[in-house]
Structures are given as structure tokens and as C-alpha cells.
Amino acid sequence: MSVRSTIVKSVFEMILVGVGVFLGMAADQWRTDQQHKTEAIEALRRFKVELENNRAAVANVKDYHVTLRGEIIKYLDPKVDRKTVSLRMSGIQPVTFEHTAWDLAIATQWLAEIDPKIAFELTRVYGMQQAYAAQTSGILQALYLRPPEGDLVAFLQSLKVYYDDVIGYEPALLEMYAAVLPMIDSALRD
């Protein structure tokens, strides 16, 4: 065998090895991309269910909060005889938001696999839900520290402040759900 044929054979073998390595890396990248796409779709499905449940929870209590806040305002009005005010309270009825899909997406970094516009809107929604939950936590702590039996007026003043915030959060959340859910539906159809 000549030196030239040995060199040609060696170059040919190196090219074959290089092509094989390139094809293997391309296949691995394709598999990884497909896995990320599957994970993103699954995360979007979880977000859709979770946000639909949260939207229903907000919608279920929104009117109650507005009505109760109005009754509290009337009750606290010094010009009104409190005996004439109907204050019908069936608990505080805060929303307890589901956030498992969000927590899982953050822990697994699936949020990075989702369309950036959707990820941004999801971050806004979950941030607003978190702010609402923080307000709820505060009023519940106040309830245990200063129960209504001790000083009803002080309790109702605190509750009014809570509802002042909550009745602002709830319509904003409903609008956010109305914006992000169609985006998720569209991404799931693609």
C-alpha cells in the first residue's frame, strides 16, 4: 500500500468519523428540542387548568366582596344608626390560589421553554395573585390577633381596608386571565 493511499484512507476515515459525530450530535439536539417542546406543552396545559380554576375562584367571590365592603362602609358611617344597617357576613371568603404549575415550571425551568410573551403574562398573573395572597395573609393574621368579638368596629375597619385592595385586584386578575388564557390556547393549538 502506498503512502498516498494510506493518507487518502485516513482522511476518508476521519471524514466518516466527523460526519458520524455531527449526525449523532444533531440527532441528540433534535431529541432534546423535542423533549423541551413536549415539556413546554405539558406546562402550558397545567397552566391552563390552574388559571381556569383560579379565575373561577375569583369570579365566585368578587360580587360578595363588593357587597360586603359596601355594607361595612354603611355600618362604619358615623351618621348612620348601626342598628338599621344590614351587615350580612358569611366569612371573609378569600381566594386561595392554586400555584403548583407555576412552582413546577420555576423549579424545572420550563418557563424558559414557553413563548416569552406568554411567560411574561404568566409572571404578571402569578405576581398579582401573590400580592392578593399576601393581603389575605395579613387580614387573617389580624383576625386572629384582634377577633371581631373584642372590637367589632376596629375589625371592620381592617376588613374594609382589605376589601378596598381586594376589589381592585379581582377585576384586574379577571382581565389578566382573559388575556393569557387565549394565548395559551393558541400556543397549544400550534
VENQUI-V454740 format. One record per run of one state. SS is the DSSP state (~ for helix, > for strand, _ for the rest). FROM is the first residue (numbers start at 1). TO is the last residue. If there is no record, write none. Layout:
SS:FROM:TO, SS:FROM:TO
//
This chain:
_:1:2, ~:3:76, _:77:81, ~:82:84, _:85:99, ~:100:108, _:109:109, ~:110:113, _:114:115, ~:116:145, _:146:151, ~:152:189, _:190:190
//
